[in-house]
Amino acid sequence: MAETTGGENPQKNVVEEVSRISELAKELQESSASLISRSSSEEASLRQRALTLDSNIKNLRVSIVSSVKRGNLGPKEAEKLEEELRRARYVLSEGDAASFLPSKSQGSFLRMFIGPINVRATRKDVQLKVKEEYNSFRDRTALLFLVFPTLLLCLRSWIWGGCLPALPVQLYQSWLLYLYTGLALRENILRLNGSDIRPWWIYHHYFAIVMALISLTWEIGRQPDCEQKQKGVQLFLKWAIMQGIAMLLQNRYQRQRLYTRIALGKAKRMDVVWGETAGVDGQLWLLCPILFTLQGFEAYVGVLLLQTAVVGVVPEWQVVTCGILLIVMATGNFVNTVQTLLVKSRFKAKMKKGKSK
């Protein structure tokens, strides 16, 4: 009888413990559901307040312009009010409330790779981590962009007898496909999280993805006459070296300028630097010649590829397509660079005019 009682007590304790755990799980579920319901309600309220505030700021800006035209408001007073509204908009767009504002559409490129998943971060620290990862990715790839083609050209002269093997070149082309796809994905995500990346740079990487994919099917000509057959490949590798140098200069000099603009409230923390968009005068004097030279050389390589196809040296369709894509990218880069310089020039002229008044 004592043994039976001793055997029943542990069993009873286990049953009670299981029952208690089951009740705790139900209570936790109810509390969690209640919290989510309250959070959803509060989030909806905050989103409505953010939308209303954003709309009021836009309406007030229109009212200020109208008041100045009618003569009811002086230019200096209007400028002060505009500055105050700009600061309010900056707080709204750069603070935690920014997650309640409408985001840009995700785009078909992003949906194609990750599906209809929402990649917009609700917390500002997460958004900034995404941006820092993008900057780190650019730093790493800029160095590889410079080292990889330099190594291929050096080995061509030292070891391979002036004739590039197919495998190393195709490995580099595969890496370019990975690089441009990674940049395009990251930039689409950054844009959804409030970055100011110009659409052209994303389109540029779309073109580059297509070019890298096509170049993988490009037959690398060997002996005889591999020097002539590989002329386009060699020029492309030299262009890649110049591209790597330009990317390193941009990453080093312009990021510091962007930090300064953020501190002055002239840029958002999610903004990034691309091309010459954030350079100061000294940096532009250094970068612009490199950028224009790079763009010209890119177009030259594209024209050369088309010429080799026309004269029958390398008549494959891949050569023609890559040549056209290089010309398109060079033209788009040139137009975007000139437009940015014109915007900067008009902005500086406006600032000088304001100071003289």
Steps between C-alpha positions, in 0.01 A plus 500: 500500500786736581665416167175582310467835674863577428446419133183712471648824636757555220232422243263750661772767507572450129129532413469820704815645343376424147165660584673808642725537192197466274319779688808723487525447124134603458550810717812596306315460171214720621740766629697496175185527290381790715835677468509453121145631474587810705822550304316474169245754615768740625702448181198587287447816705866602468497432127198724458665775705820473294307519173301799622815679616676433171200631308484812720867576434444477123190722520682758711783519247248570226333763721833672565574523127150638435533756781832624362349541152205697639729719707355388833832356612851638467782296340705489821205385711411242234859371502493460879168315483630278220807418707284408799277280285806337347627413847159362597496288183854385574398388851198321356692324223813421701345404834321182603175641361643457148396134506134611504532701177414332168793319340593473135379200305718194534556452129503192280877441533479458877184289480667275243778408745334504843128494426235731652688535830498842666865603536434842650646523849276660761788590733754766408797311639417205273478732198841645582646149532371425150670815373829420675497149356451651154795737552718212623399293197602785269836538676578130467388472139683818394827346615425173318393698194853642492702194604334225296546644145848630591599148604357350179691744278824447694470120483425528129841664446701303757364145481242453223715626211272789404191282463230499770356158596121473488441380858649799693320747273169318544551491877543877493187537287309281748620723781379807307156338470494443878629855566244686290213279615600560864526876444162516325327303778657712775418826323136401448475419872670829595262693276202339672647612833527866404832531317553754222665266248436627151298257286765508227759328716261210559421482127875513433544187710214329318687558172823379662327182622385423146849573363670277759253219431555523123878522538498161672400344168769696313762267353849603603711474183832311529788439259549581222471881514365505857651850543257633241209284610537600865549871439150582620547291815828675579348845455207400717739391777684833475169682526422292810827618658401863439155428640655355816718809549199730455291297745775511765533878465124548525468278806788669683440868433127531452389308807666760722316772311170318548559480877552877501179560303307276740636695798388825334155356430546522122485124446325205657677226690374245246643693204797348320772631272518396138696661219591859586180585686651589838840638411634840598693718255841342560359151471311586181817633336654160573203276428342663195797447264521137616125449455487660155809307390348178630173569317683581178712186525187294570339633184824441308508135608138466389577650157808279467292189572253601230788556256646155568159350424460703178840407355453137596780462757258394774158472329300351791170663599630531857765748382241721330265495800776577753624783279154658485452463876835666575410797277158533665652489850772751410243741354272468802790554740612809309151653492448429872838654589431817299150535649639470852769759433239741362283451809798567727591810298147642523488424873830678564387800294182515703696486826733781389202710394338445839817601684540818291149605595 
